[in-house]
Amino acid sequence: MSTSTAAKPLSIGGLELTVPVVLAPMAGITNTAFRRLCREYGAGLYVSEMITSRALVERTPESLRLIRHHESETPRSIQLYGVDPKTVSDAVTMLVAEDRADHIDLNFGCPVPKVTRKGGGAALPWKLDLFRDIVEGAVKAAGDIPLTIKMRKGIDADHLTYLEAGRIAQGAGVSSVALHARTASEFYSGHADWAAIGKLKQAIPDVPVLGNGDIWSAEDALRMVDETGCDGVVVGRGCLGKPWLFGDLAAAFSGQQLKAEPTLGEVAAGYKRHAELLVEFFDDEGRATRDIRKHVAWYFKGYAVGGETRAALAMSSSLQEIDDLLGTLDADQPYPGADAEGQRGRAGTPKTPSLPQHWLDSREIAEGMRAEVSAAELHNSGG
């Protein structure tokens, strides 16, 4: 394992991260429970799931719940989504004025159709003036709070936006830029284009650039930094059912050769801890045990856990039921090696992104379209 990246902390505005690792916002995943669990294994910056600016400004109960942090979470990091400069600025102003965040990130990378068809996420940087207005307004509203952005390469191979967007963000005074090295049309398919991360770093050398895409292990993270010259990494799907990856990353970036190879009993303990934290987060055991079900396949990837047990865990409705099922497993079963490694989560297939009508006709947004996009901004949070 290369150690050339050892002992290189990451500065994001006034935040000093001893380990240059960020947990990527993931809808329905990176709630307080999962962030706390990951933090127990390692170090870094742990970002909330995406919060819709409009819903936050309107103070919807769900948005206010999602921006809450446990007292153990420091620094507190929140990601916002929005398509209207004023609404985004108002949301940032609210977070700062009410002391709800130590770091704010803006989402310009979401490829989900319900977001891009409104002109948001990965679609938005195509409109250079709209992108500039949102980022400049948010940086100004954030004041001393670090304001960062996360984006994709662009809409598709013919409509790339990342280099222009990176330069605009640098000019606006953002504290860092994260690049998921895929286009919206690629979704999560194929292989991330790490070379694009290197090109972005060369284009904006004075701003920390974080690389995202296909980091399944600590070795991948070190290789990305070595190959691209990026200042840190953003980890998303690679930690699904594998929160101890953050321990691996902390060790790797400090030059250690440690790697977690948990027994089935240790994986079961992590799964149970996750469920317990979800109960605390939702304050509702039924909702928490329903939420943990989607994590079953990720946690037990590669382990010899029978189909009946997996199915029962995916139908469990109480902590006691989960505990009883986990008690039937062979706790001493060793780490299965390669079978537990590699890709996690759905990759999807390439697809034509959903966009507002005539979105690609111009790099500038007409006033009529700007009003239409602002009116259509999503109300809901969390993805």
CORDA-V802398 format. One record per residue. N is the residue number from 0. OMEGA is omega in degrees with one decimal (999 if undefined). Layout:
N&OMEGA  N&OMEGA
This chain:
0&178.4  1&176.7  2&-177.5  3&-179.4  4&-176.3  5&172.8  6&175.3  7&179.5  8&-178.7  9&176.9  10&175.5  11&-173.5  12&179.1  13&179.4  14&176.7  15&179.9  16&179.8  17&175.8  18&-174.3  19&-174.1  20&178.3  21&171.9  22&-179.0  23&173.6  24&177.0  25&-176.4  26&177.9  27&-177.5  28&-169.9  29&172.6  30&-177.6  31&-177.7  32&-177.5  33&178.0  34&179.3  35&179.9  36&179.2  37&-178.6  38&179.7  39&-179.4  40&-173.1  41&-177.8  42&-179.9  43&178.1  44&-173.1  45&-169.4  46&178.8  47&169.9  48&-172.6  49&178.7  50&179.8  51&-176.4  52&-177.3  53&179.3  54&179.8  55&178.4  56&178.0  57&174.6  58&176.2  59&-177.7  60&-178.7  61&179.0  62&179.6  63&177.1  64&-176.1  65&-179.9  66&177.3  67&176.4  68&172.3  69&-176.9  70&-179.6  71&-176.0  72&177.0  73&-3.2  74&179.8  75&-174.2  76&-177.8  77&173.7  78&179.2  79&171.5  80&175.8  81&179.2  82&-179.7  83&-176.4  84&-177.6  85&-179.0  86&177.9  87&179.0  88&178.8  89&179.5  90&177.4  91&178.2  92&179.7  93&-179.2  94&-179.3  95&-176.3  96&-177.6  97&177.7  98&-178.2  99&-177.4  100&173.4  101&-179.9  102&179.4  103&179.0  104&176.9  105&-177.4  106&171.5  107&-176.3  108&-175.4  109&-179.7  110&-174.4  111&-175.4  112&-177.3  113&177.5  114&-176.6  115&-179.3  116&174.2  117&-178.5  118&-176.7  119&177.1  120&-175.6  121&179.8  122&-167.5  123&-177.8  124&175.4  125&177.2  126&-170.9  127&-178.4  128&179.1  129&178.5  130&-179.8  131&-178.5  132&-179.1  133&-175.5  134&179.5  135&179.1  136&-179.0  137&178.6  138&179.4  139&-179.6  140&-177.3  141&179.9  142&-177.6  143&178.9  144&179.9  145&179.1  146&-177.2  147&175.7  148&173.6  149&-175.3  150&173.3  151&179.3  152&-178.3  153&-177.7  154&174.7  155&-175.2  156&179.9  157&-177.0  158&179.0  159&-174.6  160&-163.9  161&-178.4  162&177.3  163&179.6  164&178.6  165&179.5  166&177.4  167&-180.0  168&177.4  169&179.1  170&-179.9  171&178.3  172&177.9  173&-177.0  174&173.6  175&177.4  176&176.6  177&-179.5  178&166.5  179&-168.6  180&171.2  181&171.9  182&176.5  183&-178.0  184&178.8  185&-176.1  186&176.2  187&-174.7  188&175.4  189&-178.6  190&177.8  191&-178.0  192&-176.2  193&179.2  194&178.8  195&177.9  196&176.9  197&178.9  198&178.9  199&179.3  200&177.8  201&-177.8  202&-178.4  203&-173.4  204&-176.3  205&179.5  206&176.1  207&177.4  208&179.5  209&-179.3  210&-178.4  211&176.1  212&175.1  213&170.8  214&-177.9  215&-177.3  216&177.0  217&177.6  218&177.3  219&-178.0  220&179.1  221&-179.8  222&178.1  223&-179.9  224&-179.8  225&-174.7  226&-172.2  227&-175.4  228&179.5  229&-172.9  230&-179.5  231&-176.4  232&175.1  233&-175.2  234&179.0  235&-173.1  236&-178.4  237&-179.1  238&178.7  239&-176.5  240&-175.8  241&-177.5  242&178.4  243&173.9  244&-179.6  245&172.2  246&176.1  247&-178.4  248&178.6  249&179.3  250&-176.8  251&-177.8  252&174.0  253&175.1  254&-179.9  255&-178.2  256&-175.8  257&175.7  258&-179.9  259&174.3  260&-170.8  261&170.0  262&178.7  263&178.1  264&178.8  265&175.6  266&179.4  267&178.9  268&176.7  269&178.7  270&179.8  271&179.1  272&177.7  273&-179.9  274&179.9  275&178.3  276&176.7  277&177.0  278&178.9  279&-177.8  280&-177.4  281&-173.0  282&-175.3  283&-175.4  284&179.7  285&180.0  286&-179.5  287&-178.1  288&172.3  289&-177.6  290&-176.7  291&-175.4  292&-177.1  293&-178.2  294&-174.0  295&-176.4  296&-178.5  297&-178.5  298&-171.3  299&177.0  300&176.2  301&-179.3  302&179.8  303&176.6  304&-173.3  305&-179.5  306&179.9  307&179.9  308&177.5  309&179.9  310&179.6  311&176.9  312&-179.8  313&176.7  314&-174.7  315&-175.6  316&176.9  317&177.3  318&179.5  319&178.3  320&177.3  321&-179.3  322&179.9  323&-179.6  324&178.8  325&179.2  326&179.0  327&-177.2  328&175.6  329&-174.2  330&-177.4  331&179.9  332&-174.3  333&176.7  334&-174.5  335&176.5  336&-172.5  337&-178.9  338&179.8  339&-176.5  340&172.2  341&-170.9  342&175.3  343&-178.8  344&-178.1  345&178.7  346&-176.6  347&179.0  348&178.3  349&-178.2  350&177.0  351&-176.9  352&173.3  353&-176.6  354&171.8  355&-179.4  356&178.4  357&-177.4  358&-174.5  359&-176.2  360&-175.5  361&175.4  362&177.0  363&-178.1  364&178.8  365&-177.2  366&179.4  367&178.2  368&178.6  369&178.6  370&-179.3  371&179.2  372&-179.8  373&-179.4  374&-175.6  375&-176.7  376&-177.1  377&177.0  378&-172.3  379&179.4  380&176.1  381&174.5  382&999
